[in-house]
Amino acid sequence: MRLLAGGGYTCRRDDGRTMAEKLRLMTVHAHPDDESSKGAATLVRYVTEGHEVMVVTCTGGEAGSILNPAMERPEIAENIAAVRRQEMAAAAEILGVQHRWLGFVDSGLPEGDPLPPLPEGCFALVDLEVSTEALVRVVREFRPHVMVTYDENGGYPHPDHIRCHEVSMAAFDAAGDPERFPTAGEPWQPKKLYYSHGFSRAKMTTFHEELIARGIESPYGEWLANWDASRPDVMERVTTRVRCEEHFEARDAALTAHATQIDPNSRWFAVPLDVQREVWPTEEYELVRSLVDATLPEDDLFAGVYEKVTV
């Protein structure tokens, strides 16, 4: 990689071609900490390679519970919104990414039977056109070549995660259409859209068996024993596996920056990094929209995009 005058990069790829501009990747998340638990090492890889990466966070995470016992203090609970903003800033710095708040209010995770109504004005209840326009503005400003978001289930059925999926899909289609949101900036059409996929049964099984083989206690035994065998594994949907094992430390550092949400003694960190690098060195994605030629399976979110900007 060579730095050009004016701040761009020329990157020489394995096939000998050069790329004369930075490519841009945008990931869209529901809450602060989601960016660090879903694909963070991938983000660091692309930042390290000289590309521009932006994380968009739809809500402030105001309704999030304190999940780390060490942070269960009155002054934290009383100022949770401000604390979570500080945590997000720290994580973004660790990952080396740009960050934007979309500005909506956390919907919370309703519990009970029947479920209580969502709070008025929360992200999940905001008119889809309103939240889509907000994201379109950021897309047209940043001009990403690739976007990443959640699948139709939100990764898990939190109302904000599902809404994040809906908003991301709508914005991907609207951003390049000059007739949609004409006052929201110059139209820009991203080239590819992915869903990020996290822990799968296959991944947990691989870690569980490797830990047992090494004589290390596994935290996944009970979880796997209770897994619904009729539930499809997300690995069946994966099209793209990005190697990013060199950046697992940065991922973990960004996770622990979200101290109200991540207990450093939790299952997140049960598998030693050397084991992770050896048996599962990738993060997984599903290609769902592509306006460039894509040959599956892939190992690069920018596959097919390089050809649009190479010289």
C-alpha positions as CSV (number, residue, x, y, z in Angstrom):
1,M,0.0,0.0,0.0
2,R,1.4,3.4,-1.0
3,L,0.1,6.8,0.3
4,L,-0.7,9.2,-2.6
5,A,-0.5,12.9,-2.6
6,G,-3.8,14.2,-1.3
7,G,-4.3,11.4,1.1
8,G,-5.6,8.5,-1.0
9,Y,-4.0,5.1,-1.3
10,T,-2.8,2.9,-4.1
11,C,-3.3,-0.7,-3.0
12,R,-1.7,-3.5,-5.0
13,R,-3.8,-6.7,-5.0
14,D,-2.7,-10.3,-5.4
15,D,-3.7,-10.2,-9.1
16,G,-1.3,-7.2,-9.7
17,R,-3.9,-4.5,-10.2
18,T,-3.8,-1.3,-8.3
19,M,-6.7,0.6,-6.7
20,A,-6.3,4.3,-6.9
21,E,-8.9,5.3,-4.3
22,K,-10.0,4.2,-0.9
23,L,-13.1,2.0,-0.9
24,R,-15.8,2.8,1.7
25,L,-17.6,0.4,3.9
26,M,-20.6,1.3,6.1
27,T,-22.1,-0.9,8.8
28,V,-25.5,0.0,10.3
29,H,-26.3,-1.1,13.9
30,A,-29.1,-0.7,16.4
31,H,-27.2,0.2,19.6
32,P,-23.7,1.1,20.7
33,D,-21.8,-2.2,21.3
34,D,-23.4,-4.0,18.4
35,E,-20.6,-2.8,16.1
36,S,-18.0,-4.4,18.4
37,S,-19.9,-7.7,18.8
38,K,-20.7,-8.2,15.1
39,G,-17.9,-8.0,12.6
40,A,-15.5,-5.7,14.4
41,A,-12.4,-7.5,13.3
42,T,-13.5,-7.2,9.7
43,L,-13.8,-3.4,10.2
44,V,-10.2,-3.2,11.5
45,R,-8.9,-5.3,8.7
46,Y,-10.3,-2.9,6.1
47,V,-9.2,0.2,8.0
48,T,-5.7,-1.3,8.2
49,E,-5.8,-1.9,4.4
50,G,-6.4,1.8,3.9
51,H,-10.1,1.8,3.3
52,E,-12.6,4.1,5.0
53,V,-15.1,2.5,7.4
54,M,-18.1,4.2,9.0
55,V,-20.3,2.7,11.8
56,V,-23.8,4.1,12.0
57,T,-25.7,3.6,15.3
58,C,-29.4,4.1,15.0
59,T,-30.2,4.6,18.7
60,G,-28.3,5.8,21.8
61,G,-28.8,2.6,23.7
62,E,-30.6,4.5,26.5
63,A,-32.8,1.5,27.5
64,G,-29.9,-1.0,27.7
65,S,-29.5,-2.8,31.0
66,I,-26.1,-2.8,32.8
67,L,-24.8,-6.2,32.1
68,N,-21.4,-5.9,33.8
69,P,-21.6,-6.2,37.6
70,A,-18.6,-4.0,38.0
71,M,-20.6,-1.1,36.5
72,E,-23.7,-1.5,38.6
73,R,-23.3,1.9,40.3
74,P,-25.9,4.6,40.9
75,E,-24.0,7.3,39.0
76,I,-23.7,5.0,36.0
77,A,-27.4,4.1,35.9
78,E,-28.4,7.7,36.3
79,N,-26.3,8.8,33.4
80,I,-26.5,5.7,31.2
81,A,-27.2,7.7,27.9
82,A,-24.0,9.8,28.4
83,V,-22.0,6.8,29.5
84,R,-22.9,4.8,26.4
85,R,-22.0,7.7,24.2
86,Q,-18.6,7.8,25.8
87,E,-18.2,4.0,25.4
88,M,-19.1,4.3,21.8
89,A,-16.5,7.0,21.2
90,A,-13.8,4.8,22.8
91,A,-14.8,1.8,20.8
92,A,-14.7,3.8,17.5
93,E,-11.3,5.1,18.3
94,I,-10.0,1.5,19.0
95,L,-11.5,0.2,15.7
96,G,-10.2,3.2,13.8
97,V,-13.7,3.9,12.2
98,Q,-15.7,7.0,11.6
99,H,-19.0,7.1,13.5
100,R,-22.4,8.6,13.2
101,W,-25.4,8.6,15.5
102,L,-28.7,8.4,13.6
103,G,-30.4,10.0,16.6
104,F,-33.3,7.8,17.5
105,V,-34.3,6.5,20.9
106,D,-33.7,3.0,22.1
107,S,-37.0,1.0,22.1
108,G,-35.9,-1.4,24.9
109,L,-36.5,-5.1,24.8
110,P,-40.1,-5.8,25.9
111,E,-40.6,-8.8,28.3
112,G,-43.7,-10.5,29.7
113,D,-46.8,-12.3,28.5
114,P,-48.4,-10.4,27.0
115,L,-45.6,-8.1,25.9
116,P,-46.0,-4.5,27.0
117,P,-46.3,-1.8,24.3
118,L,-43.2,-0.1,23.1
119,P,-42.6,3.4,24.4
120,E,-44.0,6.2,22.4
121,G,-41.5,7.8,20.0
122,C,-39.0,5.0,20.2
123,F,-37.0,3.9,17.1
124,A,-39.1,0.9,16.3
125,L,-42.3,3.0,16.1
126,V,-40.9,6.0,14.1
127,D,-42.4,6.1,10.6
128,L,-40.2,4.1,8.3
129,E,-39.9,7.0,5.8
130,V,-38.5,9.3,8.6
131,S,-35.8,6.9,9.7
132,T,-35.0,5.9,6.1
133,E,-34.4,9.5,5.1
134,A,-32.1,9.9,8.1
135,L,-30.0,7.0,7.0
136,V,-30.1,8.0,3.3
137,R,-28.6,11.4,4.3
138,V,-25.6,9.6,5.9
139,V,-25.3,7.2,3.0
140,R,-25.2,10.1,0.5
141,E,-22.7,11.9,2.6
142,F,-20.3,9.0,3.1
143,R,-20.9,7.3,-0.3
144,P,-20.2,3.7,0.8
145,H,-19.4,1.1,-1.9
146,V,-20.6,-1.7,0.5
147,M,-23.2,-1.7,3.3
148,V,-23.6,-4.3,6.1
149,T,-26.7,-4.7,8.3
150,Y,-28.8,-7.4,10.1
151,D,-31.0,-10.0,8.5
152,E,-34.8,-10.0,8.6
153,N,-34.7,-11.4,12.1
154,G,-32.5,-8.6,13.3
155,G,-29.8,-11.2,14.3
156,Y,-32.1,-11.7,17.2
157,P,-35.7,-10.4,17.6
158,H,-35.1,-7.1,19.3
159,P,-37.5,-4.5,17.9
160,D,-34.6,-2.1,17.2
161,H,-32.6,-4.8,15.4
162,I,-35.6,-5.6,13.2
163,R,-36.2,-1.9,12.5
164,C,-32.5,-1.5,11.7
165,H,-32.8,-4.2,9.1
166,E,-35.9,-2.5,7.6
167,V,-34.3,0.9,7.5
168,S,-31.1,-0.3,6.0
169,M,-32.8,-2.2,3.2
170,A,-35.0,0.8,2.4
171,A,-32.0,3.2,2.5
172,F,-29.9,1.0,0.2
173,D,-32.6,1.2,-2.4
174,A,-33.5,4.9,-1.9
175,A,-30.0,6.4,-1.7
176,G,-29.4,6.1,-5.4
177,D,-32.8,7.3,-6.5
178,P,-32.9,11.0,-7.2
179,E,-36.7,11.0,-6.8
180,R,-36.5,9.7,-3.2
181,F,-35.6,12.3,-0.6
182,P,-34.4,14.9,-3.0
183,T,-33.3,17.3,-0.3
184,A,-31.2,14.6,1.5
185,G,-28.0,15.0,-0.6
186,E,-26.7,14.0,-4.0
187,P,-27.8,10.4,-4.9
188,W,-25.4,7.6,-4.3
189,Q,-25.9,3.9,-5.0
190,P,-23.9,1.4,-2.9
191,K,-22.8,-1.6,-4.9
192,K,-23.3,-4.4,-2.4
193,L,-25.4,-5.2,0.7
194,Y,-24.6,-7.9,3.3
195,Y,-26.1,-9.3,6.4
196,S,-23.7,-10.0,9.2
197,H,-24.0,-13.3,10.9
198,G,-22.6,-14.0,14.3
199,F,-22.5,-17.1,16.5
200,S,-23.8,-20.2,14.7
201,R,-24.2,-23.7,16.0
202,A,-21.3,-24.8,13.8
203,K,-19.0,-22.2,15.3
204,M,-20.0,-23.0,18.9
205,T,-19.5,-26.7,18.2
206,T,-16.1,-26.1,16.8
207,F,-15.0,-24.0,19.8
208,H,-16.6,-26.5,22.3
209,E,-14.8,-29.5,20.8
210,E,-11.5,-27.7,20.5
211,L,-11.6,-26.5,24.1
212,I,-12.5,-30.0,25.4
213,A,-9.6,-31.5,23.3
214,R,-7.2,-29.1,24.9
215,G,-8.4,-29.8,28.4
216,I,-10.0,-26.4,28.7
217,E,-13.5,-26.0,30.3
218,S,-16.0,-25.1,27.7
219,P,-18.9,-22.7,28.4
220,Y,-20.9,-24.0,25.4
221,G,-21.9,-27.5,26.5
222,E,-25.3,-26.7,28.0
223,W,-26.1,-24.2,25.3
224,L,-25.4,-26.8,22.6
225,A,-27.4,-29.5,24.5
226,N,-30.4,-27.2,24.6
227,W,-30.1,-26.1,20.9
228,D,-33.3,-26.6,18.9
229,A,-32.2,-29.2,16.3
230,S,-35.0,-28.0,13.9
231,R,-33.6,-24.5,13.9
232,P,-31.5,-23.8,10.8
233,D,-27.8,-22.8,11.3
234,V,-27.0,-19.4,9.9
235,M,-23.9,-20.9,8.3
236,E,-26.3,-22.4,5.7
237,R,-26.9,-18.8,4.6
238,V,-23.3,-17.5,4.7
239,T,-21.8,-16.6,1.3
240,T,-18.7,-14.7,2.5
241,R,-16.1,-15.5,5.1
242,V,-13.6,-12.7,5.8
243,R,-10.3,-13.6,7.4
244,C,-9.5,-11.2,10.1
245,E,-7.7,-13.2,12.8
246,E,-4.9,-10.6,13.1
247,H,-7.5,-8.1,14.5
248,F,-9.2,-10.2,17.2
249,E,-7.4,-8.3,19.9
250,A,-8.8,-5.0,18.6
251,R,-12.2,-6.5,18.4
252,D,-12.0,-7.6,22.1
253,A,-10.6,-4.2,23.2
254,A,-13.5,-2.5,21.5
255,L,-16.0,-4.9,23.1
256,T,-14.6,-4.2,26.6
257,A,-14.8,-0.4,25.9
258,H,-18.5,-0.9,26.2
259,A,-18.1,-1.6,29.9
260,T,-21.7,-1.3,30.9
261,Q,-22.6,-4.0,28.4
262,I,-19.7,-6.4,28.4
263,D,-18.4,-8.3,31.4
264,P,-14.7,-9.1,30.7
265,N,-15.2,-12.4,32.6
266,S,-18.1,-13.5,30.4
267,R,-18.5,-16.2,27.7
268,W,-17.5,-13.6,25.1
269,F,-13.8,-14.2,26.1
270,A,-13.9,-17.9,27.0
271,V,-12.0,-19.1,23.9
272,P,-8.3,-18.1,23.9
273,L,-7.3,-16.0,20.9
274,D,-4.8,-18.5,19.7
275,V,-7.5,-21.1,19.5
276,Q,-9.8,-18.8,17.7
277,R,-7.1,-17.9,15.1
278,E,-6.4,-21.6,14.5
279,V,-9.9,-23.0,14.2
280,W,-12.1,-20.1,13.2
281,P,-10.2,-17.1,11.8
282,T,-13.1,-15.5,9.9
283,E,-16.2,-13.4,10.3
284,E,-19.3,-14.4,8.3
285,Y,-21.6,-12.5,6.0
286,E,-24.5,-13.2,3.6
287,L,-24.5,-11.3,0.3
288,V,-28.1,-10.2,-0.3
289,R,-27.8,-7.4,-2.9
290,S,-25.1,-6.9,-5.5
291,L,-24.9,-4.5,-8.5
292,V,-21.5,-5.9,-9.4
293,D,-20.5,-9.4,-10.6
294,A,-20.2,-11.6,-7.6
295,T,-18.8,-15.2,-7.6
296,L,-19.8,-17.1,-4.5
297,P,-18.4,-18.1,-2.1
298,E,-16.3,-14.9,-1.4
299,D,-13.6,-14.0,1.0
300,D,-13.8,-10.2,0.6
301,L,-16.7,-7.8,1.1
302,F,-15.2,-5.6,-1.7
303,A,-15.0,-8.5,-4.2
304,G,-16.3,-7.2,-7.6
305,V,-16.2,-3.6,-6.4
306,Y,-12.4,-3.2,-7.0
307,E,-13.0,-3.5,-10.7
308,K,-15.2,-0.4,-10.7
309,V,-12.4,1.8,-9.4
310,T,-9.2,0.2,-10.5
311,V,-6.9,2.0,-13.0
